[in-house]
Amino acid sequence: MNDEQRQELIRRLQQGEELSPEWARILFPPEKREYELVYHGKEREEDIIANTLAVPLQKVRTFGKNGDGWHNKLIFGDNLQVMKSLLELKRAGELCNADGSQGVRLVYIDPPFATKRDFSGKQEERAYQDKIAGARFVEFLRRRLVFIRELLADDGGIYLHLDQKKAHYAKIVLDEVFGEHNFRNEIIWRNTNSHNKAETFGQIHQSIFLYSKAGGFYFRKTHRPRFRKYIESHYRHTDGEGRYRLSDLTGDGIRDGDSGKEWQGYNPTAKNRHWAIPSYIYEFIEDDISKLPLLKKLDHLLAMDLIELPSKAGGQPQIRRWESVGEGNPIQDLWTYQPYTEKIYAGSNDAIDQDVTWALSDSEANGYPTQKPEGLLARVILSSSKEGDIILDAFAGSGTTCAVAEKLGRRWVGIDCGKLAAYTIQKRMLNLRNAIGNKGTVLRPKAFGLYNAGLYDFSKLKELPWDAWHFFALQLFQCRDEPHKIGGIQLDGYLKGASVLVFNHQKQPGVRIDEETIQSMHEALGSKVGSRMFIIAPALVFDFQQDYLTLDGVRYYALRIPYSIIHELHQREFAALKQPADEMAVNDTVDAVGFDFIRSPELDYVATANTRKGEMLSEGVIRIKTFKSEAVVRDATKKANRETLSMVMLDYDFDTESDVFDLDAVFYAEAIQKADWEVRFPLESVGKQLMAVFVDIYGNEAREVIPASKFGVGGTKAAAKPVKKAAKKAAKKAKK
């Protein structure tokens, strides 16, 4: 038990509060497992949950309307802190599936594999190298699995996708977190056709571990079409209904009545079996024989030549089974790569009656590193969820999980710590096609919200009504919302057992909090408030710089908004959410701690056009002269000019009316620096105006709408492909 838990327990006991069931695990921890993975830095599960900050979700924008009370969520932030917030939503009854059950029904995650292997991106360049290896990666993954277990519905499950390097460690961690008895499958996904390696066998598969939260796991068997050779070898006969094979007419076990009696010289009871007429047969006969005794039914089917008697002693009667009967072959745990299309069947209530490819098709590829094909996620989602269930992907990346969940009528939550991922998914969701593989007609998605978690726009916070501001302030500093009075002063809650006051700056505009204010409060509160108290207010309201003032042994802490850290309140230093400066680092995994506030970078640039020597086509050029920014996190390392640039993203044909940034290209800081701090792009791509989003390494943005005239062109191009035009229209409708 840590110090915070001890203090909280003492407070609850002193105030006569009942202890929740979760305290039983803290006070009486279960005996140590027979085996576990031991490594440096491994935390107790209780400490992982207790020490993780729950960062509030700040809605940036909502796309579309669906009116059912649920909005799908695309969240930019550290997934560990976001999942702590989602867990609070679950406990509050606000994370519900369509059937009313609490929690997430299905989780699919495809985290960085920690292999230090280079992957190929769209331009056959190195896409990224995982930076987290060994124990650090294992603990990074384990902490997230603990939260996923807590978020899952009682009958929920998780698919964890990894390669061979860390899969064996992950299996042990999964056994610890979910219990070995809840292991369901190791699925082998053959994700490529061949891999030519001279020094070893080609590595052409990845592993997907399937675990349930508990024994009552929701799972529906899915099927694939029968192989042509299987049909040819088994369905060797033909009649007016098509190809058929002979199938068993009995079932396991002995039954009383007619089902156990001898018929046509065959006694099923002697073989520990009983007569079992398959239900499909009634669909192929016109006569209604449902009310006949069982043996009379067998006589009728024999007369119709649908049953064949054995030609040799010891055989048993068999019945016809046509190729059209059934849903194909049940899916096994070996998922083979197929460059051709197939159909996926998941029962009559939720079937995909369309061709699905396992290869990443051109129609769905968006250039994001390690993007997975939609066919893979369709199989996962159909097997382990129902329509209206919540699907969570905590490493959303290219957005495949979100896109497929939308197409299959599921609710979804996607989380990623990268701005590139957030904009990639936003564009993908506004360019959906209804078929798996992103083909077919345009699909307008149900309402989804874009949220910030851990990096906030303070200007929008100031616009909140008082009740919303009050709620956000308490959430931001992890305070319990428990109003109470001491010395006649109305207080708002508790933080680590100490009282909290949210200062109402809206009710008292222009009023400052100075040392005299604290002195007046202290005269009313005195020792009754305890050894410390917290005051939350906008930073500019405070007239002193210290973290706290001490009066008669009582510390009055100033919790400033925007503000990132009071060192004494947190066990870990706050860490900003870092963005990549080159394509190799797109999927680097960073543990962000705490929260920060958006501070727009200082930007100065020149937009022009250029024609390279020996080339005919002109190119647009954005020359970055100044780019400076810093995280609000205290003691952040000072950076020189342009050192904080992460990437520049472009929308070549920005539509002011829809006001939706539609990502067309991304340029990383490393490549921009090599190009003498110039972003160069085909001039013929530019429409009437271009939007450039300059992102710093902390996730802050500087946005610029640049008219085509700045590049010396009139912006009269046919602008945008038809798909993009459709997306713009969809975005306008979504905004409305």
MOGI-V975250 format. One record per residue. RES is the residue in one small letter. PHI is phi in radians with two decimals (none if undefined). OMEGA is omega in radians with two decimals (999 if undefined). NEAR is the number of other ideal C-beta (glycine too) atoms within 8 Angstrom. Layout:
RES_PHI_OMEGA_NEAR + RES_PHI_OMEGA_NEAR
//
This chain:
m_none_-3.14_6 + n_-1.50_-3.07_8 + d_-1.07_-3.13_5 + e_-1.09_3.14_8 + q_-1.16_3.10_11 + r_-1.08_3.14_9 + q_-1.09_3.14_10 + e_-1.15_3.12_10 + l_-1.11_3.12_11 + i_-1.06_-3.13_9 + r_-1.07_-3.11_10 + r_-1.09_-3.13_9 + l_-1.19_3.13_8 + q_-1.11_-3.11_6 + q_-1.58_3.07_6 + g_1.24_-3.14_4 + e_-1.39_3.07_6 + e_-1.32_3.12_3 + l_-1.60_3.12_7 + s_-1.27_-3.12_5 + p_-1.01_-3.10_4 + e_-1.16_3.11_6 + w_-1.22_3.12_9 + a_-1.08_3.14_8 + r_-1.23_-3.14_9 + i_-1.29_-3.10_10 + l_-1.31_-3.10_7 + f_-2.23_-3.08_6 + p_-1.07_3.14_6 + p_-1.11_3.12_5 + e_-1.08_-3.10_3 + k_-1.07_-3.13_4 + r_-1.13_3.13_6 + e_-1.09_3.06_2 + y_-2.61_3.06_3 + e_-2.76_3.12_7 + l_-1.47_-3.10_9 + v_-1.89_-3.14_4 + y_-2.77_-3.11_9 + h_-1.16_3.05_4 + g_1.54_-3.12_7 + k_-1.34_-3.12_9 + e_-1.71_2.98_9 + r_-1.21_3.14_5 + e_-1.02_-3.13_8 + e_-1.07_-3.14_10 + d_-1.24_3.11_9 + i_-1.04_-3.11_12 + i_-1.22_-3.07_12 + a_-1.23_-3.00_9 + n_-1.58_3.13_9 + t_-1.49_3.11_11 + l_-1.31_3.04_10 + a_-1.68_-3.10_11 + v_-1.49_-3.14_15 + p_-1.07_3.08_9 + l_-1.63_3.10_11 + q_-1.82_-3.10_12 + k_-1.25_3.10_8 + v_-1.57_-3.07_8 + r_-2.90_3.04_6 + t_-2.05_3.09_9 + f_-1.89_3.03_14 + g_1.39_3.12_11 + k_-2.44_3.04_4 + n_-2.38_2.93_8 + g_1.23_-3.12_4 + d_-1.78_3.09_5 + g_1.51_3.14_3 + w_-2.09_2.99_8 + h_-2.00_3.03_8 + n_-1.09_-2.96_14 + k_-2.23_2.97_11 + l_-1.97_-2.94_15 + i_-2.08_3.05_13 + f_-1.64_3.14_14 + g_2.91_3.09_16 + d_-1.25_-3.00_14 + n_-1.16_3.13_12 + l_-1.16_3.14_11 + q_-1.17_3.11_16 + v_-1.13_-3.12_16 + m_-1.17_3.04_14 + k_-1.12_3.09_14 + s_-1.18_3.10_13 + l_-1.11_3.11_13 + l_-1.12_3.08_13 + e_-1.17_3.06_9 + l_-1.11_3.12_9 + k_-1.10_-3.12_13 + r_-1.14_3.12_6 + a_-1.52_3.13_6 + g_1.35_-3.07_7 + e_-1.92_3.09_6 + l_-2.08_-2.96_11 + c_-2.09_2.95_10 + n_-1.35_-3.09_13 + a_-1.08_3.14_10 + d_-1.47_3.09_7 + g_1.63_-3.14_5 + s_-1.24_-3.07_10 + q_-1.53_3.03_8 + g_1.74_-3.10_13 + v_-1.48_-3.12_15 + r_-1.35_-3.02_17 + l_-2.53_3.04_16 + v_-2.09_2.95_15 + y_-2.14_3.06_14 + i_-2.29_3.14_13 + d_-2.23_-3.04_9 + p_-1.28_3.03_11 + p_-0.95_-2.97_10 + f_-1.48_3.13_10 + a_0.99_-3.10_11 + t_-1.73_-3.02_8 + k_0.96_3.11_6 + r_-1.86_3.13_8 + d_-1.43_3.06_7 + f_-1.93_3.14_9 + s_-1.71_3.08_7 + g_-1.66_-3.06_11 + k_-1.12_-3.10_5 + q_-1.68_-3.11_4 + e_0.99_3.04_5 + e_-1.68_3.08_7 + r_-1.16_-3.06_10 + a_-1.48_3.08_13 + y_-2.91_2.97_15 + q_-2.18_3.11_9 + d_-1.24_-3.08_15 + k_-1.69_-3.08_7 + i_-1.66_-3.09_9 + a_-2.31_3.02_8 + g_1.02_-3.04_7 + a_-1.06_-3.10_9 + r_-1.07_3.13_9 + f_-1.17_-3.11_13 + v_-1.05_3.14_14 + e_-1.23_3.06_12 + f_-0.96_-3.13_11 + l_-1.22_-3.09_12 + r_-1.07_-3.13_12 + r_-1.04_-3.13_12 + r_-1.29_3.10_14 + l_-1.15_3.10_14 + v_-1.06_3.13_12 + f_-1.20_3.12_15 + i_-1.07_3.10_15 + r_-1.01_-3.12_11 + e_-1.21_-3.12_9 + l_-1.35_-3.05_14 + l_-1.16_2.95_14 + a_-1.15_-3.07_11 + d_-1.02_3.13_9 + d_-1.86_-3.10_12 + g_-1.52_-3.13_15 + g_-2.61_-3.13_17 + i_-2.24_2.97_17 + y_-1.92_3.12_14 + l_-1.88_-3.02_12 + h_-1.82_-3.13_12 + l_-2.49_3.02_13 + d_-1.76_-2.99_10 + q_-1.24_-3.01_7 + k_-1.12_-3.05_9 + k_-2.10_-3.06_13 + a_-1.10_-3.10_11 + h_-1.20_3.04_6 + y_-1.15_-3.11_9 + a_-1.05_3.13_13 + k_-1.07_3.13_10 + i_-1.16_3.12_10 + v_-1.11_3.10_13 + l_-1.08_3.09_13 + d_-1.07_3.14_10 + e_-1.17_-3.01_10 + v_-1.31_-3.06_11 + f_-1.76_-3.08_13 + g_1.64_-3.10_6 + e_-1.04_-3.13_5 + h_-1.23_3.11_5 + n_-1.72_3.01_12 + f_-1.24_-3.10_11 + r_-1.91_-3.09_9 + n_-2.71_2.74_8 + e_-1.86_-3.12_9 + i_-1.68_3.08_12 + i_-1.71_3.12_11 + w_-1.80_3.06_12 + r_-1.40_-2.93_10 + n_-1.68_3.07_7 + t_-2.61_-3.04_7 + n_-1.39_3.14_5 + s_-2.74_3.12_6 + h_-2.54_-3.00_7 + n_-1.42_3.09_5 + k_-2.20_-3.08_8 + a_-1.31_-2.99_3 + e_-1.60_-3.10_3 + t_-2.79_3.06_5 + f_-1.20_3.14_4 + g_-1.11_-3.14_8 + q_-1.63_-3.01_9 + i_-2.13_3.13_10 + h_-2.41_2.98_9 + q_-2.25_-3.10_10 + s_-1.88_3.04_13 + i_-2.22_3.13_15 + f_-1.62_3.11_16 + l_-1.95_3.08_13 + y_-2.21_3.02_12 + s_-1.82_3.07_13 + k_-1.30_-3.11_14 + a_-2.59_-3.07_8 + g_-1.24_-3.10_6 + g_-1.47_-3.04_7 + f_-1.35_3.08_12 + y_-1.36_3.13_11 + f_-2.60_3.10_8 + r_-2.18_-3.12_10 + k_-1.16_3.09_7 + t_-1.90_-3.03_12 + h_-2.32_3.01_13 + r_-2.22_-3.12_10 + p_-1.04_3.09_9 + r_-1.22_3.11_8 + f_-1.18_-3.11_7 + r_-1.03_-3.12_6 + k_-1.16_3.10_6 + y_-1.13_3.14_9 + i_-1.09_-3.10_11 + e_-1.14_-3.08_8 + s_-1.49_-3.07_6 + h_-1.83_-3.13_7 + y_-1.66_-2.98_10 + r_-1.55_-3.07_7 + h_-1.87_-3.14_9 + t_-2.43_3.00_5 + d_-2.43_-3.09_7 + g_-1.12_3.14_3 + e_-1.63_3.14_7 + g_2.00_-3.12_9 + r_-1.27_3.10_10 + y_-2.60_3.01_13 + r_-2.21_3.10_10 + l_-1.63_-3.03_9 + s_-2.13_-3.11_9 + d_-1.10_-3.14_8 + l_-1.89_-3.13_12 + t_-2.22_3.10_10 + g_-2.18_-3.13_8 + d_-1.15_3.02_4 + g_1.65_-3.13_7 + i_-1.66_3.11_8 + r_-2.19_3.08_8 + d_-1.43_3.09_5 + g_1.40_-3.08_7 + d_-1.07_-3.07_8 + s_-1.17_3.12_11 + g_-1.91_-3.08_11 + k_-1.52_3.12_9 + e_-1.26_3.10_5 + w_-2.55_3.13_9 + q_0.92_3.08_7 + g_1.38_-3.14_4 + y_-2.02_-3.14_9 + n_-1.90_-3.09_7 + p_-1.15_-3.12_12 + t_-1.06_3.14_9 + a_-1.11_3.13_5 + k_-1.78_-3.10_8 + n_1.05_-3.13_7 + r_-2.37_3.12_10 + h_-2.58_3.13_12 + w_-1.20_-3.12_16 + a_-2.53_3.13_9 + i_-1.38_-3.13_11 + p_-1.13_-3.04_8 + s_-1.16_-3.08_5 + y_-1.13_-3.02_9 + i_-1.12_-3.09_12 + y_-1.20_3.11_8 + e_-1.32_-3.05_5 + f_-1.85_3.10_8 + i_-2.19_-3.12_10 + e_-1.51_-3.08_2 + d_-1.27_3.07_5 + d_-1.58_-3.11_4 + i_-1.95_-3.03_11 + s_-1.07_-3.07_5 + k_-1.61_3.13_4 + l_-1.28_3.00_8 + p_-1.03_-3.03_6 + l_-1.00_-3.10_11 + l_-1.16_3.06_10 + k_-1.14_3.09_9 + k_-1.09_3.12_11 + l_-1.10_3.11_15 + d_-1.06_-3.10_8 + h_-1.13_-3.13_11 + l_-1.20_3.09_14 + l_-1.16_3.13_12 + a_-1.13_3.12_6 + m_-1.45_3.13_7 + d_1.16_3.10_5 + l_-1.66_3.08_10 + i_-2.03_3.09_12 + e_-2.00_3.13_8 + l_-1.47_-3.11_7 + p_-1.18_3.13_11 + s_-1.51_-3.12_4 + k_-2.17_3.10_5 + a_-1.10_3.13_4 + g_1.64_3.12_4 + g_-1.43_3.13_6 + q_-2.34_3.12_10 + p_-1.09_3.13_13 + q_-2.29_-3.09_10 + i_-2.11_-3.10_15 + r_-1.26_3.05_13 + r_-2.32_-3.04_11 + w_-1.49_-3.13_11 + e_-1.02_-3.09_9 + s_-1.32_-3.11_5 + v_-1.44_3.08_6 + g_1.57_-3.03_6 + e_-1.90_-3.13_5 + g_1.73_-3.10_10 + n_-1.53_3.09_9 + p_-1.03_3.12_7 + i_-1.21_3.10_10 + q_-1.78_-3.07_4 + d_-1.61_3.03_7 + l_-1.94_-3.11_7 + w_-1.78_-2.98_12 + t_-1.54_3.07_5 + y_-1.04_3.14_11 + q_-2.38_3.12_9 + p_-1.31_3.11_7 + y_-1.83_-3.08_5 + t_-1.65_3.07_7 + e_-2.52_3.04_11 + k_-1.86_3.09_12 + i_-1.90_3.14_15 + y_-2.06_3.14_12 + a_-2.40_3.14_11 + g_1.60_-3.02_8 + s_-1.16_-3.09_3 + n_-1.43_-3.01_4 + d_-2.73_-3.07_9 + a_-1.82_2.99_9 + i_-1.72_3.14_12 + d_-1.66_-3.09_4 + q_-2.73_3.09_8 + d_-1.31_3.13_7 + v_-2.22_3.11_14 + t_-1.84_3.11_13 + w_-1.59_3.08_11 + a_-1.50_3.12_8 + l_-1.29_-3.06_7 + s_-1.42_3.12_11 + d_-1.07_-3.08_4 + s_-1.23_-3.14_8 + e_-1.96_-3.10_13 + a_-1.17_3.12_9 + n_-2.11_3.06_9 + g_1.47_-3.13_6 + y_-1.33_-3.11_11 + p_-1.01_3.08_11 + t_1.04_3.09_11 + q_-1.07_3.14_13 + k_-1.75_-3.14_11 + p_-1.22_-3.12_14 + e_-1.13_3.13_15 + g_-1.05_3.13_12 + l_-1.12_-3.12_12 + l_-1.23_3.09_14 + a_-1.08_3.13_15 + r_-1.14_3.14_12 + v_-1.08_-3.04_12 + i_-1.21_3.12_16 + l_-1.15_-3.08_14 + s_-1.32_-2.93_12 + s_-2.28_3.09_13 + s_-2.75_3.06_11 + k_-2.01_3.06_8 + e_-1.03_-3.14_8 + g_1.54_3.10_9 + d_-1.34_3.09_13 + i_-1.51_3.07_14 + i_-1.95_-3.13_17 + l_-2.00_2.96_15 + d_-2.20_-3.08_16 + a_-1.49_3.03_12 + f_-2.20_-2.88_11 + a_-1.13_3.03_14 + g_0.95_-3.09_15 + s_-1.42_3.08_13 + g_1.58_-3.12_13 + t_-1.06_-3.14_14 + t_-1.06_-3.13_14 + c_-1.09_-3.10_16 + a_-1.12_-3.10_14 + v_-1.24_3.09_13 + a_-1.04_3.11_13 + e_-1.09_-3.10_14 + k_-1.17_-3.09_13 + l_-1.73_3.03_12 + g_1.29_3.09_5 + r_-1.75_2.94_13 + r_-1.45_-3.08_12 + w_-2.58_3.02_15 + v_-2.32_3.10_13 + g_-2.05_-3.13_14 + i_-2.18_3.02_15 + d_-2.70_-3.11_13 + c_-1.57_-3.09_12 + g_-1.89_3.06_11 + k_-1.13_3.12_13 + l_-1.07_3.11_13 + a_-1.09_-3.11_14 + a_-1.05_-3.13_12 + y_-1.29_3.09_12 + t_-1.11_-3.13_14 + i_-1.21_3.11_15 + q_-0.99_3.13_14 + k_-1.13_-3.11_12 + r_-1.09_-3.11_13 + m_-1.21_3.12_15 + l_-1.59_3.10_14 + n_-2.15_-3.06_12 + l_-1.20_2.91_14 + r_-2.00_-2.93_11 + n_-1.25_-3.09_8 + a_-1.56_3.05_9 + i_-1.10_-3.00_13 + g_1.72_-3.14_13 + n_1.00_3.06_12 + k_-2.15_3.09_8 + g_1.59_-3.07_7 + t_-1.42_3.14_5 + v_-1.12_3.12_8 + l_-1.98_3.09_10 + r_-1.47_-3.05_8 + p_-1.24_2.98_13 + k_-1.19_-3.04_7 + a_-1.00_2.99_11 + f_-2.45_-3.13_14 + g_-1.90_3.02_13 + l_-1.74_-3.04_12 + y_-2.15_2.89_13 + n_-1.76_3.09_12 + a_-2.42_-3.14_16 + g_1.83_3.06_14 + l_-2.32_-2.91_14 + y_-2.03_3.05_13 + d_-1.59_-3.05_10 + f_-1.15_-3.13_10 + s_-1.08_3.11_6 + k_-1.33_3.08_9 + l_-1.11_-3.11_12 + k_-1.13_-3.13_8 + e_-1.46_-3.11_5 + l_-1.19_2.97_9 + p_-1.11_-3.00_5 + w_-0.99_-3.12_9 + d_-1.02_-3.14_6 + a_-1.22_3.10_8 + w_-1.09_3.14_13 + h_-1.01_3.12_10 + f_-1.09_-3.10_9 + f_-1.09_-3.11_12 + a_-1.06_3.12_12 + l_-1.13_3.13_15 + q_-1.12_-3.06_10 + l_-1.04_-3.11_11 + f_-1.81_3.03_12 + q_1.06_-3.12_7 + c_-1.61_3.02_14 + r_-1.43_-3.14_7 + d_-1.46_-3.12_8 + e_-2.38_3.14_6 + p_-1.04_3.11_7 + h_-2.82_-3.14_6 + k_-2.10_3.00_7 + i_-2.39_3.11_10 + g_1.03_3.13_9 + g_1.44_3.14_5 + i_-1.70_3.12_10 + q_-1.35_3.12_5 + l_-1.95_-2.90_11 + d_-1.91_-3.10_11 + g_3.03_-3.10_13 + y_-2.33_3.01_11 + l_-2.32_-3.11_12 + k_0.92_3.09_8 + g_1.47_-3.13_9 + a_-1.80_-3.09_12 + s_-1.24_-3.12_12 + v_-2.23_3.02_16 + l_-2.06_3.01_12 + v_-1.64_-3.06_12 + f_-1.22_-3.11_10 + n_-1.50_-3.12_7 + h_-1.27_3.12_10 + q_-1.33_3.13_7 + k_-1.30_-3.11_6 + q_-2.16_-3.10_8 + p_-1.08_3.12_6 + g_1.50_3.14_4 + v_-1.32_-3.11_7 + r_-1.90_3.03_8 + i_-1.81_3.13_12 + d_-2.09_-3.10_9 + e_-1.13_3.10_8 + e_-1.16_3.09_6 + t_-1.07_3.13_9 + i_-1.11_3.14_12 + q_-1.09_3.13_9 + s_-1.11_3.11_8 + m_-1.10_-3.09_11 + h_-1.13_3.13_12 + e_-1.09_3.12_7 + a_-1.42_-3.04_9 + l_-1.51_-3.13_12 + g_1.00_-3.10_10 + s_-1.29_-3.12_7 + k_-1.10_-3.12_7 + v_-1.44_-3.13_11 + g_1.68_-3.07_10 + s_-1.57_3.14_6 + r_-2.76_3.12_10 + m_-2.62_-3.09_14 + f_-2.09_3.11_14 + i_-2.12_-3.13_12 + i_-1.82_3.13_14 + a_-2.82_3.03_14 + p_-1.00_-3.04_8 + a_-0.97_-3.06_9 + l_-1.29_3.11_4 + v_-1.33_-3.11_10 + f_-1.36_3.14_12 + d_-1.81_3.07_6 + f_-2.29_-3.02_8 + q_-1.67_-3.07_3 + q_-1.13_3.06_6 + d_-1.20_-3.14_7 + y_-2.73_3.01_9 + l_-2.03_-3.12_10 + t_-1.96_3.10_7 + l_-2.26_3.12_9 + d_0.92_3.09_6 + g_1.46_3.11_6 + v_-1.75_3.11_15 + r_-1.67_3.08_9 + y_-1.86_-3.06_15 + y_-1.47_3.05_13 + a_-1.75_3.07_13 + l_-1.76_-3.00_11 + r_-1.61_3.03_9 + i_-2.09_0.02_13 + p_-1.43_-3.10_10 + y_-2.89_-3.00_9 + s_-1.99_-3.07_12 + i_-2.78_2.84_11 + i_-1.94_-2.96_9 + h_-1.00_-3.06_7 + e_-1.27_-3.04_6 + l_-1.60_-3.01_9 + h_-2.26_-3.14_12 + q_-1.37_-3.14_3 + r_-2.17_3.03_7 + e_-1.10_3.04_7 + f_-1.17_3.11_13 + a_-2.32_-3.10_11 + a_-1.24_3.13_12 + l_-1.47_-3.00_14 + k_-1.42_3.09_9 + q_-1.91_-3.06_14 + p_-1.31_3.08_15 + a_-1.85_3.07_11 + d_-2.62_-3.03_9 + e_-1.14_3.12_13 + m_-1.09_-3.03_10 + a_-1.74_-3.07_11 + v_-0.99_-3.09_12 + n_-1.83_3.02_12 + d_-1.02_-3.10_11 + t_-1.80_-3.10_12 + v_-2.17_3.03_9 + d_-1.54_3.03_8 + a_-1.43_3.14_13 + v_-2.23_3.07_11 + g_1.49_-3.04_13 + f_-2.50_-3.13_11 + d_-2.61_-3.12_16 + f_-2.19_-3.09_12 + i_-1.08_3.05_10 + r_-2.30_-3.04_9 + s_-1.04_3.13_8 + p_-1.15_3.01_13 + e_-1.40_-3.02_8 + l_-2.32_2.99_10 + d_-2.45_-3.07_7 + y_-2.56_3.05_10 + v_-2.25_3.08_6 + a_-1.82_-3.10_10 + t_-2.68_3.10_10 + a_-2.22_-3.08_11 + n_-2.68_3.02_8 + t_-2.10_-3.10_9 + r_-1.22_-3.13_6 + k_-1.07_3.12_4 + g_1.48_3.13_3 + e_-2.05_-3.07_6 + m_-1.59_-3.03_3 + l_-1.44_3.09_8 + s_-1.44_3.10_8 + e_-2.26_3.03_12 + g_-1.38_-3.10_15 + v_-2.35_2.96_12 + i_-2.02_-3.11_12 + r_-1.68_-3.10_11 + i_-1.52_-3.13_16 + k_-1.57_-3.13_7 + t_-2.38_3.01_10 + f_-2.62_-3.11_15 + k_-2.32_3.10_10 + s_-2.79_3.08_13 + e_-2.67_3.04_10 + a_-1.34_3.10_10 + v_-1.30_3.12_11 + v_-0.93_-3.08_12 + r_-1.07_3.13_7 + d_1.15_3.07_4 + a_-1.09_-3.13_9 + t_-1.11_3.13_4 + k_-1.25_-3.11_5 + k_-2.00_3.10_8 + a_-1.40_-3.13_5 + n_-0.96_3.07_6 + r_1.27_3.13_12 + e_-1.25_-3.12_6 + t_-1.61_3.13_13 + l_-1.22_3.08_15 + s_-1.76_-3.08_12 + m_-2.84_3.00_14 + v_-2.18_3.12_14 + m_-1.93_-3.06_15 + l_-2.14_2.89_15 + d_-1.99_-3.00_12 + y_-1.16_-3.06_13 + d_-2.35_-3.04_15 + f_-1.17_-3.13_12 + d_-1.77_-3.10_11 + t_-1.10_-3.08_7 + e_-1.12_3.13_5 + s_-1.34_-3.14_9 + d_0.98_3.12_6 + v_-1.95_3.06_11 + f_-1.29_-3.07_11 + d_-1.94_-2.99_14 + l_-0.98_3.07_12 + d_-1.95_-3.07_8 + a_-2.67_3.09_8 + v_-2.28_3.13_9 + f_-2.22_-3.07_11 + y_-1.57_-3.04_12 + a_-1.02_-3.12_11 + e_-1.04_3.13_8 + a_-1.23_3.13_10 + i_-1.13_3.12_14 + q_-1.09_3.12_9 + k_-1.14_3.11_6 + a_-1.60_3.12_9 + d_1.07_3.09_5 + w_1.05_3.08_9 + e_-2.10_3.00_10 + v_-1.75_-3.06_13 + r_-2.06_-3.05_8 + f_-2.66_-3.12_12 + p_-1.09_-3.09_7 + l_-1.20_-3.12_12 + e_-1.21_3.12_6 + s_-1.38_-2.99_9 + v_-1.35_3.06_14 + g_-1.56_-3.13_12 + k_-1.20_3.11_7 + q_-2.72_-3.08_12 + l_-2.08_2.97_15 + m_-1.89_3.06_12 + a_-1.98_3.08_12 + v_-1.94_3.13_13 + f_-1.66_-3.05_14 + v_-1.89_3.08_13 + d_-1.64_-3.04_14 + i_-1.23_3.12_10 + y_-1.73_-3.14_14 + g_1.68_3.07_12 + n_-1.30_-3.10_12 + e_-2.23_2.87_12 + a_-2.12_-3.07_10 + r_-1.89_3.12_9 + e_-2.38_3.00_9 + v_-1.68_-3.03_9 + i_-1.99_3.11_12 + p_-1.07_3.13_8 + a_-1.06_-3.12_13 + s_-1.08_3.11_8 + k_-1.12_3.13_8 + f_-1.74_3.09_14 + g_1.37_3.11_7 + v_-2.18_-3.06_11 + g_-1.57_3.14_5 + g_1.19_-3.09_12 + t_-1.79_3.14_4 + k_-1.10_3.13_9 + a_-1.15_3.07_3 + a_0.68_2.88_9 + a_0.90_3.04_10 + k_-1.33_3.11_5 + p_-0.95_-3.14_6 + v_-1.09_-3.12_7 + k_-1.21_3.10_11 + k_-1.05_3.12_10 + a_-1.10_3.14_10 + a_-1.14_3.12_12 + k_-1.08_3.13_14 + k_-1.10_3.13_8 + a_-1.10_3.14_12 + a_-1.13_3.11_14 + k_-1.09_3.13_11 + k_-1.12_-3.13_9 + a_-1.09_3.14_12 + k_-1.14_3.12_9 + k_-1.19_999_4
//
